[in-house]
Amino acid sequence: MFPAIKPQVLVAVGLAACVTYSLRLGGLLLASRFPRSGRFRRGMDALPGALLFSLVLPSIVAEGVWGLMAAALTAIVVLRTRNTLAAMLCGMLVIFAVRKMGL
Amino acid sequence: MKHRKPEMIRGARANVPVAASAMAYGSVLGVLAAQKGLSWLDMMYMNSAVFAGAAQFVMVDMWSNHMPIFEMTLAVLVINLRYLLIGASLDPLFSGRGLLHKMGMMHLVADENWAVTMSEQRNGSATTWFLFGGGVFLYLAWSSGTLIGLLGGGFITRPEDYALDFAFTAVFTALAVGLWRGKGDVLPGVVAGAAALLAHKFLPGKWYIVAGGLAGAVSAMLGPCEIEEAEEVEDVPSY
């Protein structure tokens, strides 16, 4: 049987989609109007790193000391090997072991 | 363009680690969605139209026979506000591209393929098709994960047991290390980190990403700079 989408679902998800897409495209289109030099440019250049760092730091800290150790190991492995997958697995292994042992 | 296909494949390949964890998390969302009575079509509609993990979790949580349309839209707006900054940070990658190209590419931008692309761009080899290829691959992984969870009861119901929740943290950490540019990043890094931790403690949802990203960017804007400093000091009025 082919399910039907209820009108209210159509609207609710549709609005969520419009909001999300507008933010994605809006950010890009707004940024192209920003000045491309000086202080503003420096801020925009720092943005990706600052965003990514802000994304991870609270989840690292939430894991406590072992979270910091796992993140440090991940950083070392990626710096040494340039292999993101290996680095990710090393970090996960620390957390996996810690949780298994109930530390 | 001739390099379209190889670039998309390269982007897809680079996203394999994040896609694996996205799939596992998708299956968790699928299980929750099944409990809320979503059909596979509802699920796929949401995957295709919204395509944003955290927002979809909240939407499924708010799902009911009488959809709270206004609250749901507002929640999605707040959770996804970070995409405004993510979109802005992609401006250099899209420079010289037309509006249609931008419109077509931006829908499939998620945290994961964005982060992979930013890290790739630091090596000077990212393209918009690399970003898009990663997005398509992520979409397929995310969608199959959600459907497996919805229809099959999920292959992983407790991802924490396998440290899969830390997979995102670990891979984003590895990518963040790749974005490091040198001493000039210390100030924005410290400011972003402090703002993110504070916002994470005191504000709900995903505000901490927005707060940290903005704080870091503003501190880089206001902070000292090795090369341009000389000319800009003159802007400061002297008494």
Boltz contact constraints between the chains, C-beta under 6 A:
constraints:
  - contact:
      token1: [A, 3]
      token2: [B, 39]
      max_distance: 6.0
  - contact:
      token1: [A, 3]
      token2: [B, 41]
      max_distance: 6.0
  - contact:
      token1: [A, 5]
      token2: [B, 41]
      max_distance: 6.0
  - contact:
      token1: [A, 5]
      token2: [B, 45]
      max_distance: 6.0
  - contact:
      token1: [A, 8]
      token2: [B, 67]
      max_distance: 6.0
  - contact:
      token1: [A, 9]
      token2: [B, 42]
      max_distance: 6.0
  - contact:
      token1: [A, 11]
      token2: [B, 69]
      max_distance: 6.0
  - contact:
      token1: [A, 12]
      token2: [B, 67]
      max_distance: 6.0
  - contact:
      token1: [A, 12]
      token2: [B, 69]
      max_distance: 6.0
  - contact:
      token1: [A, 12]
      token2: [B, 72]
      max_distance: 6.0
  - contact:
      token1: [A, 13]
      token2: [B, 45]
      max_distance: 6.0
  - contact:
      token1: [A, 13]
      token2: [B, 46]
      max_distance: 6.0
  - contact:
      token1: [A, 13]
      token2: [B, 49]
      max_distance: 6.0
  - contact:
      token1: [A, 15]
      token2: [B, 73]
      max_distance: 6.0
  - contact:
      token1: [A, 16]
      token2: [B, 50]
      max_distance: 6.0
  - contact:
      token1: [A, 16]
      token2: [B, 76]
      max_distance: 6.0
  - contact:
      token1: [A, 17]
      token2: [B, 49]
      max_distance: 6.0
  - contact:
      token1: [A, 17]
      token2: [B, 50]
      max_distance: 6.0
  - contact:
      token1: [A, 19]
      token2: [B, 73]
      max_distance: 6.0
  - contact:
      token1: [A, 19]
      token2: [B, 76]
      max_distance: 6.0
  - contact:
      token1: [A, 19]
      token2: [B, 77]
      max_distance: 6.0
  - contact:
      token1: [A, 20]
      token2: [B, 50]
      max_distance: 6.0
  - contact:
      token1: [A, 20]
      token2: [B, 52]
      max_distance: 6.0
  - contact:
      token1: [A, 20]
      token2: [B, 80]
      max_distance: 6.0
  - contact:
      token1: [A, 21]
      token2: [B, 107]
      max_distance: 6.0
  - contact:
      token1: [A, 23]
      token2: [B, 80]
      max_distance: 6.0
  - contact:
      token1: [A, 23]
      token2: [B, 83]
      max_distance: 6.0
  - contact:
      token1: [A, 23]
      token2: [B, 84]
      max_distance: 6.0
  - contact:
      token1: [A, 24]
      token2: [B, 83]
      max_distance: 6.0
  - contact:
      token1: [A, 24]
      token2: [B, 87]
      max_distance: 6.0
  - contact:
      token1: [A, 24]
      token2: [B, 106]
      max_distance: 6.0
  - contact:
      token1: [A, 24]
      token2: [B, 109]
      max_distance: 6.0
  - contact:
      token1: [A, 25]
      token2: [B, 106]
      max_distance: 6.0
  - contact:
      token1: [A, 27]
      token2: [B, 84]
      max_distance: 6.0
  - contact:
      token1: [A, 27]
      token2: [B, 87]
      max_distance: 6.0
  - contact:
      token1: [A, 27]
      token2: [B, 88]
      max_distance: 6.0
  - contact:
      token1: [A, 28]
      token2: [B, 87]
      max_distance: 6.0
  - contact:
      token1: [A, 28]
      token2: [B, 90]
      max_distance: 6.0
  - contact:
      token1: [A, 28]
      token2: [B, 102]
      max_distance: 6.0
  - contact:
      token1: [A, 28]
      token2: [B, 106]
      max_distance: 6.0
  - contact:
      token1: [A, 31]
      token2: [B, 88]
      max_distance: 6.0
  - contact:
      token1: [A, 31]
      token2: [B, 91]
      max_distance: 6.0
  - contact:
      token1: [A, 32]
      token2: [B, 91]
      max_distance: 6.0
  - contact:
      token1: [A, 39]
      token2: [B, 221]
      max_distance: 6.0
  - contact:
      token1: [A, 42]
      token2: [B, 220]
      max_distance: 6.0
  - contact:
      token1: [A, 42]
      token2: [B, 221]
      max_distance: 6.0
  - contact:
      token1: [A, 43]
      token2: [B, 217]
      max_distance: 6.0
  - contact:
      token1: [A, 43]
      token2: [B, 220]
      max_distance: 6.0
  - contact:
      token1: [A, 43]
      token2: [B, 221]
      max_distance: 6.0
  - contact:
      token1: [A, 46]
      token2: [B, 188]
      max_distance: 6.0
  - contact:
      token1: [A, 46]
      token2: [B, 216]
      max_distance: 6.0
  - contact:
      token1: [A, 46]
      token2: [B, 217]
      max_distance: 6.0
  - contact:
      token1: [A, 46]
      token2: [B, 220]
      max_distance: 6.0
  - contact:
      token1: [A, 47]
      token2: [B, 89]
      max_distance: 6.0
  - contact:
      token1: [A, 47]
      token2: [B, 217]
      max_distance: 6.0
  - contact:
      token1: [A, 48]
      token2: [B, 89]
      max_distance: 6.0
  - contact:
      token1: [A, 48]
      token2: [B, 118]
      max_distance: 6.0
  - contact:
      token1: [A, 48]
      token2: [B, 179]
      max_distance: 6.0
  - contact:
      token1: [A, 49]
      token2: [B, 179]
      max_distance: 6.0
  - contact:
      token1: [A, 49]
      token2: [B, 185]
      max_distance: 6.0
  - contact:
      token1: [A, 50]
      token2: [B, 188]
      max_distance: 6.0
  - contact:
      token1: [A, 50]
      token2: [B, 192]
      max_distance: 6.0
  - contact:
      token1: [A, 50]
      token2: [B, 213]
      max_distance: 6.0
  - contact:
      token1: [A, 50]
      token2: [B, 216]
      max_distance: 6.0
  - contact:
      token1: [A, 50]
      token2: [B, 217]
      max_distance: 6.0
  - contact:
      token1: [A, 51]
      token2: [B, 85]
      max_distance: 6.0
  - contact:
      token1: [A, 51]
      token2: [B, 213]
      max_distance: 6.0
  - contact:
      token1: [A, 52]
      token2: [B, 115]
      max_distance: 6.0
  - contact:
      token1: [A, 52]
      token2: [B, 176]
      max_distance: 6.0
  - contact:
      token1: [A, 53]
      token2: [B, 176]
      max_distance: 6.0
  - contact:
      token1: [A, 53]
      token2: [B, 189]
      max_distance: 6.0
  - contact:
      token1: [A, 53]
      token2: [B, 192]
      max_distance: 6.0
  - contact:
      token1: [A, 53]
      token2: [B, 193]
      max_distance: 6.0
  - contact:
      token1: [A, 54]
      token2: [B, 192]
      max_distance: 6.0
  - contact:
      token1: [A, 54]
      token2: [B, 196]
      max_distance: 6.0
  - contact:
      token1: [A, 54]
      token2: [B, 209]
      max_distance: 6.0
  - contact:
      token1: [A, 54]
      token2: [B, 212]
      max_distance: 6.0
  - contact:
      token1: [A, 54]
      token2: [B, 213]
      max_distance: 6.0
  - contact:
      token1: [A, 55]
      token2: [B, 172]
      max_distance: 6.0
  - contact:
      token1: [A, 55]
      token2: [B, 209]
      max_distance: 6.0
  - contact:
      token1: [A, 56]
      token2: [B, 169]
      max_distance: 6.0
  - contact:
      token1: [A, 56]
      token2: [B, 172]
      max_distance: 6.0
  - contact:
      token1: [A, 56]
      token2: [B, 173]
      max_distance: 6.0
  - contact:
      token1: [A, 57]
      token2: [B, 193]
      max_distance: 6.0
  - contact:
      token1: [A, 57]
      token2: [B, 196]
      max_distance: 6.0
  - contact:
      token1: [A, 58]
      token2: [B, 196]
      max_distance: 6.0
  - contact:
      token1: [A, 58]
      token2: [B, 197]
      max_distance: 6.0
  - contact:
      token1: [A, 58]
      token2: [B, 200]
      max_distance: 6.0
  - contact:
      token1: [A, 58]
      token2: [B, 208]
      max_distance: 6.0
  - contact:
      token1: [A, 59]
      token2: [B, 169]
      max_distance: 6.0
  - contact:
      token1: [A, 60]
      token2: [B, 169]
      max_distance: 6.0
  - contact:
      token1: [A, 71]
      token2: [B, 173]
      max_distance: 6.0
  - contact:
      token1: [A, 74]
      token2: [B, 170]
      max_distance: 6.0
  - contact:
      token1: [A, 74]
      token2: [B, 173]
      max_distance: 6.0
  - contact:
      token1: [A, 74]
      token2: [B, 174]
      max_distance: 6.0
  - contact:
      token1: [A, 75]
      token2: [B, 177]
      max_distance: 6.0
  - contact:
      token1: [A, 78]
      token2: [B, 174]
      max_distance: 6.0
  - contact:
      token1: [A, 78]
      token2: [B, 177]
      max_distance: 6.0
  - contact:
      token1: [A, 84]
      token2: [B, 17]
      max_distance: 6.0
  - contact:
      token1: [A, 84]
      token2: [B, 174]
      max_distance: 6.0
  - contact:
      token1: [A, 85]
      token2: [B, 17]
      max_distance: 6.0
  - contact:
      token1: [A, 87]
      token2: [B, 174]
      max_distance: 6.0
  - contact:
      token1: [A, 88]
      token2: [B, 17]
      max_distance: 6.0
  - contact:
      token1: [A, 88]
      token2: [B, 170]
      max_distance: 6.0
  - contact:
      token1: [A, 88]
      token2: [B, 171]
      max_distance: 6.0
  - contact:
      token1: [A, 88]
      token2: [B, 174]
      max_distance: 6.0
  - contact:
      token1: [A, 91]
      token2: [B, 170]
      max_distance: 6.0
  - contact:
      token1: [A, 92]
      token2: [B, 163]
      max_distance: 6.0
  - contact:
      token1: [A, 92]
      token2: [B, 166]
      max_distance: 6.0
  - contact:
      token1: [A, 92]
      token2: [B, 167]
      max_distance: 6.0
  - contact:
      token1: [A, 92]
      token2: [B, 170]
      max_distance: 6.0
  - contact:
      token1: [A, 95]
      token2: [B, 163]
      max_distance: 6.0
  - contact:
      token1: [A, 95]
      token2: [B, 166]
      max_distance: 6.0
  - contact:
      token1: [A, 96]
      token2: [B, 163]
      max_distance: 6.0
